[in-house]
Amino acid sequence: MMKELKFALYAIKKNIQSSAELRTSFLMNIIGMALNNTAFIILWVFFIKSVGNIGGWTAADIIGLQGFNALCFGIVFSVGAGIRKLADYTALGTFDHFMLSPKNLLVRISTASFGASTIGDIIFGIICLGIYISIIHANIFQLLLMAYLIVISVLVFFAVAVTISSVSFLFIDASSISDGLFWFFITPSMFDGGAFQGVMRFIFTFLVPSLLVGTIPVEIVRDISMGKLLLISILAIFWFVFSIKIFYRAVRKYESTNFMTFGN
C-alpha cells in the first residue's frame, strides 16, 4: 500500500512539473477555470435572490455547494485526470502499456495525466468554502465536519468517476457514453439542493449519488445532522468498494487494440 502511495505521489509531482513548464498556459488555464466558476456561482446567487429560497436553501448554501463541487472536481481530475481518459486509452490501445506496468493498475491509470485547469477549481472551491464558513459563522465542530466531508465527497466523486469510466471496456468507442454518464451524475450536484425532494432526492442519493458530493454535505454542516453524516459515510464506503470491483471486472473484458500496419 505504501509503495503504491509513494508511486502515486511521485507521478503527481512529475505531472505537475511537466504541466508547469509552460507557465503562461498553466496560469491561464487556472485563471480561466476560476473565472468560469465565478460566473456560474454569480448566476445562481442572483437566481436565489430573484425567486427566493427553495426548500430552505439560501444563497449562502449555494456558495457552500459550489465550493464542495469545485473542490471535489478539482482534486479528482487534477491528480487523477487519467481516469477520465480511460475511454481514449482503451480505444487507442494505450491501455496495453498500463497492463504491462508492475504498479497498481488503477493508480497507474489515474496518475497518468494531470489537469492543469482543475487547479482553478481547487482554488475556487477553497475560496467558496471559506466564504461559506464566514457567512454561517461556523464553529470548531462544523469546521471539523467540513474537513471530514471533503474527504468523503472526494471519495464518492472518485468512485463514481471510476465506475463510469469502466464502461470503456464494454464498448469500442465509449468516449461519448462515459461523458454522457458523467454529466448525468455531475449536473444534479450543481443545482439548488432544496429542489430535490421525495422520489428525486432518493434517486440522486442512492441510485445516482449526485447529492452526496455537495448537497448533503452542506446540509450536514448547516444543520449538524449526525444521521445524514452516518448515511453519507456508509454510502461513500459502499461506492468506493463497488467501483474497485466494477473496474477490475470490466478490465477482464478488455481486448488489446492492435494498430500495427504494414508500410512500403
C-alpha positions in Angstrom: 0.0 0.0 0.0 2.8 2.4 0.9 4.7 1.6 -2.3 1.5 2.5 -4.3 1.0 5.7 -2.4 4.7 6.7 -3.0 4.4 6.0 -6.7 1.1 8.0 -6.9 2.8 11.0 -5.2 5.8 10.7 -7.5 3.6 10.5 -10.6 1.6 13.5 -9.4 4.7 15.5 -8.8 6.1 14.8 -12.2 2.8 15.6 -13.9 2.6 19.0 -12.2 6.2 19.8 -13.1 5.5 18.8 -16.7 2.4 21.0 -16.9 4.1 23.9 -15.2 6.9 24.1 -17.8 4.6 26.3 -20.0 3.9 28.8 -17.2 1.8 31.2 -19.2 -0.5 28.4 -20.4 -0.6 26.8 -17.0 -1.6 30.0 -15.2 -4.2 30.9 -17.9 -5.8 27.5 -17.6 -6.1 28.0 -13.8 -7.4 31.6 -14.1 -9.8 30.8 -16.9 -11.4 27.9 -14.9 -11.7 30.1 -11.8 -13.4 32.9 -13.7 -15.8 30.4 -15.4 -16.8 29.0 -12.0 -17.2 32.5 -10.6 -19.6 33.5 -13.3 -21.6 30.3 -12.7 -22.0 31.0 -8.9 -23.0 34.6 -9.5 -25.8 33.4 -11.8 -27.0 31.0 -9.0 -26.9 33.7 -6.3 -28.9 36.1 -8.4 -31.4 33.4 -9.2 -31.9 32.8 -5.4 -32.2 36.5 -4.8 -34.9 36.7 -7.5 -37.1 33.7 -6.8 -36.4 33.3 -3.1 -35.3 30.3 -1.1 -36.1 26.8 -2.4 -36.6 24.1 0.2 -34.9 26.2 2.8 -31.8 26.7 0.8 -30.2 30.2 0.8 -27.6 31.9 -1.4 -25.0 31.0 1.3 -25.9 27.3 0.9 -25.4 27.6 -2.9 -21.9 29.1 -2.3 -21.1 26.1 0.0 -22.5 23.7 -2.5 -20.4 25.1 -5.4 -17.4 25.0 -3.0 -17.7 21.3 -2.4 -18.4 20.5 -6.0 -15.5 22.6 -7.4 -13.1 21.2 -4.8 -14.0 17.6 -5.4 -13.9 18.0 -9.2 -10.5 19.8 -8.9 -8.9 17.3 -6.6 -10.0 14.2 -8.5 -9.4 15.5 -12.1 -6.1 17.2 -11.3 -4.1 14.4 -9.7 -6.3 11.7 -11.2 -7.1 13.1 -14.6 -6.1 9.8 -16.3 -9.2 8.1 -15.1 -11.4 10.3 -17.3 -9.2 9.5 -20.3 -9.7 5.8 -19.9 -12.1 5.5 -22.9 -9.3 7.1 -25.1 -6.7 4.7 -23.6 -8.7 1.6 -24.4 -9.8 2.9 -27.9 -6.2 3.8 -29.0 -4.6 0.7 -27.5 -2.6 2.8 -24.9 -4.1 0.7 -22.1 -1.8 -2.2 -23.1 1.1 -0.3 -21.7 -0.6 0.2 -18.3 -1.3 -3.6 -18.1 2.4 -4.3 -18.5 3.3 -2.0 -15.6 4.1 -3.6 -12.3 2.4 -0.8 -10.4 -1.2 -1.0 -9.2 -3.3 -0.7 -12.4 -5.9 1.8 -11.2 -3.3 4.0 -9.5 -1.2 3.9 -12.7 -4.1 5.0 -14.9 -5.4 7.7 -12.6 -2.0 9.4 -12.3 -1.2 9.1 -16.0 -2.4 12.6 -16.7 -2.8 15.9 -14.9 -5.5 18.5 -15.4 -3.9 22.0 -15.1 -7.2 23.9 -15.4 -8.6 21.9 -12.4 -6.2 23.8 -10.1 -8.5 26.7 -10.7 -11.4 24.5 -9.5 -9.5 23.7 -6.3 -8.7 27.4 -5.6 -12.3 28.4 -6.4 -13.6 25.6 -4.1 -11.4 26.7 -1.2 -12.5 30.3 -1.5 -16.2 29.4 -1.7 -15.9 27.2 1.4 -14.1 29.9 3.2 -16.8 32.4 2.3 -19.5 29.9 3.4 -17.7 29.3 6.8 -17.6 33.1 7.3 -21.3 33.6 6.4 -22.6 30.8 8.7 -20.1 31.7 11.5 -19.0 28.1 11.6 -17.8 26.8 15.0 -14.9 24.3 15.5 -17.2 21.3 15.3 -18.6 22.5 11.9 -15.0 23.1 10.6 -14.1 19.5 11.6 -17.2 18.2 10.0 -16.4 20.1 6.8 -12.9 18.7 6.7 -14.2 15.2 7.1 -17.0 15.7 4.5 -14.5 17.0 1.9 -12.7 13.6 2.2 -16.0 11.7 1.9 -17.1 13.8 -1.1 -13.8 13.3 -2.9 -14.1 9.6 -2.2 -17.6 9.4 -3.7 -16.6 11.6 -6.7 -13.6 9.4 -7.5 -15.6 6.2 -7.0 -18.3 7.3 -9.4 -15.7 8.5 -12.0 -14.0 5.1 -11.9 -17.4 3.3 -12.2 -18.4 5.4 -15.2 -15.0 5.1 -16.9 -15.2 1.3 -16.6 -17.8 1.3 -19.4 -14.8 1.9 -21.6 -14.1 -1.8 -21.6 -17.6 -2.7 -22.8 -17.8 -0.6 -26.0 -15.5 0.0 -28.9 -15.7 3.8 -28.7 -17.0 4.6 -25.2 -15.9 8.3 -25.0 -19.4 9.8 -25.7 -21.1 7.2 -23.4 -18.8 7.8 -20.5 -19.0 11.6 -21.0 -22.8 11.4 -21.1 -22.9 9.3 -17.9 -20.5 11.6 -16.1 -22.6 14.7 -16.8 -25.7 12.9 -15.9 -24.0 12.4 -12.5 -22.5 15.8 -12.0 -25.3 18.1 -13.3 -27.8 17.5 -10.4 -25.0 18.1 -7.9 -24.6 21.7 -9.1 -28.3 22.6 -8.7 -30.1 24.1 -5.6 -30.3 21.2 -3.1 -33.7 22.3 -2.0 -35.2 21.4 -5.3 -34.6 17.7 -4.7 -37.4 16.3 -2.7 -39.2 12.9 -2.4 -38.5 10.5 -5.2 -35.9 12.7 -6.9 -33.9 13.0 -3.7 -34.0 9.2 -3.3 -32.8 8.6 -6.8 -30.0 11.2 -6.7 -28.8 10.0 -3.3 -29.0 6.2 -3.5 -29.1 5.3 -7.2 -27.1 8.2 -8.7 -25.1 9.6 -5.8 -25.0 13.2 -7.1 -26.3 14.7 -3.9 -23.5 13.0 -1.8 -20.9 15.4 -3.4 -22.2 18.7 -2.2 -25.9 18.9 -1.3 -25.9 16.6 1.7 -22.5 17.7 3.0 -23.8 21.3 3.1 -27.0 20.2 4.9 -24.9 18.3 7.4 -22.7 21.3 8.2 -25.6 23.7 8.3 -27.9 21.5 10.4 -25.4 19.4 12.3 -27.2 16.2 11.2 -25.4 13.1 12.5 -28.0 10.9 10.8 -27.0 12.2 7.4 -23.3 12.0 8.4 -23.6 8.3 9.1 -25.6 7.8 5.9 -23.1 9.6 3.6 -20.2 7.7 5.3 -21.8 4.3 4.7 -22.6 5.2 1.1 -19.1 6.5 0.4 -17.6 3.3 1.6 -20.1 1.3 -0.5 -19.4 3.3 -3.7 -15.6 3.0 -3.3 -15.6 -0.7 -2.8 -18.2 -1.1 -5.6 -16.1 1.0 -8.0 -13.0 -1.1 -7.4 -14.8 -4.3 -8.0 -16.5 -3.0 -11.2 -13.2 -1.7 -12.5 -11.3 -4.9 -12.2 -14.3 -7.0 -13.5 -14.5 -4.7 -16.5 -10.8 -5.0 -17.2 -11.3 -8.7 -17.8 -13.4 -7.7 -20.9 -10.6 -5.7 -22.4 -9.2 -6.9 -25.7 -5.9 -5.5 -26.9 -6.3 -3.0 -29.7 -3.6 -3.6 -32.3 -2.8 -0.7 -34.7 0.1 -2.4 -36.4 0.1 -1.6 -40.1 2.4 -2.6 -43.0 4.1 0.2 -44.9 6.2 0.1 -48.1 
